[in-house]
Amino acid sequence: MSETTKASPLAMIGKKIFRFFSSVRLAFTVLCLLLLITWLGTEAQPSMGLFLAQEKYFNSLIVFHEFEALSLTLPIPGAKLLLFIFAANLICGGLIKLRKSKRTVGVMIAHFSMLFLLAGGLLQHHYAEDGYMQLYEGEQSNEFVSYHNWVIRVHEVVDGKPDFTKKALVLPPELVESVGEQAQKVDLPGLPFDLQLYNHAENAAVMPEAFRREGEWPAIEGAFVRALPKDNKNEANVAATYVDIIDESGESTQSGILWGQETQPLTVQLGDQTWVIKLDRQRWPIPFTIQLDKFAAEFHDNGTAKTFESEVTKIEDGTTEQRLIEMNEPLRDHGFIVFQSGYGPQDERGRVIKDETPFSVFAVWKNPTSKFFLVPVEHWPLVTVSLAAIGMAIQFLFKLVRHLERGTRTEPVKTAKA
C-alpha cells in the first residue's frame, strides 16, 4: 500500500497563483480593463493634455479616477499594471500551461508574438528618446531637443564665449526634477565650485521684484520666480530653479536664478576663469545633419492643413542626399525617425504667414539599440504581425488537414446476418 505525500502549503499556494495567472477569465478581465482605461485616458486628454493623461492612465500602476456620474473616486489598475498582468497570463497560460504538440505550434507562435510586442513597447517606453527639431528655411541641425526634460549645463568661457568644443558638464533631468524648496548641494567634479539648488518650479515666470507678493520666493538682483500652474501641454511648461555658487571653502559666493527662457545664462567668475550655467531642455545628437530647403503646405477652405511637407538635405560624412519629409512619410536612418509634425509662423486660421520665413517642426524619435537585438526595435511591430500571421496560418493548416482527413475516412461496411 503506497502512501501519498501531501503537497507543502507553499507548493499549494504556488499552484493557486499559477492557476490564477493562467486562467482565461483573467485574460478576458484584463482586456476589458485595458479597453476601459484606454477610453478613460482618451476622454481625459482634451482637459488634461496629452502628456498628463498618458502619465496618469497609461504610465501608472494604479489610477484614481473620478466618476462624476456616480460622485465617486475609485482606484482602477493603470495600463502599465494591466500589461504586466497580461504578459504573465500569456507566459503562464499561453506558453507554459498549453499542451505541447505539433497541433499547438501555431498557437504558441501567436502567443509569443504578443509577448514580443509587449517587450518592444517596454523597451521603447524606458529607453527610447523623443523630442523635436525646429528649422527655418536654410537652417540646419544635427541634434534634437526634449519636449519634457530639463538639464543644467555648465560651460567654460574662452575668449568671451562659451567653449562648445569641450563637452559640457550636464546635470541630468532626474536630479533637476528632484529639487524642491529644500536646498540640495550638487558636487561638480573637476570644477573649483559646486552648486546648491533650491526652489525648483516645473512651470514658472521670472518677474521684477516690484510684483512680488508676500510669501512668494525671494528676489535676487531685482527679480524673483513666480511658480505657475502646470500647462496641460507639458512641452509649454518652462522650468526655473534658484542656485547658489559654493566655493572650495564651502561658502556661498553668488546666487542666481536659472530659467528656461533666459537669454543670458548665469555667469560665474573665479579668478581668471569664467563659466556660464544654463537651465536648458535636454538635447541629443544625431549622426547626420538635416537642412531645411523648402517648406510647402496646402489648406482646406476652413483653414485646416490639408497637407504639409519639407524638402530637406541630409548631410552625412560630406555627402548630401535630397529627401522629402511628409505628414505620413518620415525620414528613417540609423535608428532615428524624423516626422513632419508642425510648421509656422501661423496666422489666426492656422495658415503660414506670408512674407515671413517659414519653419518646420520635426518630431524626432530614437529607438533603443543594442548589439543583442537581431532585429532593430523599430521593426518589432512588423515582426510581431508577421509571427502572429505565421502562427495563425499554421494553426489553420492543421485544422484544415484534420478536417480533410475526417472527410476521407470511410465507414466499415456492415453485412447483414443470415
Order of alpha helices (4+ residues) and beta strands (2+ residues): alpha-alpha-alpha-beta-beta-alpha-alpha-beta-beta-beta-beta-alpha-beta-beta-beta-beta-beta-beta-beta-beta-beta-beta-beta-beta-beta-alpha
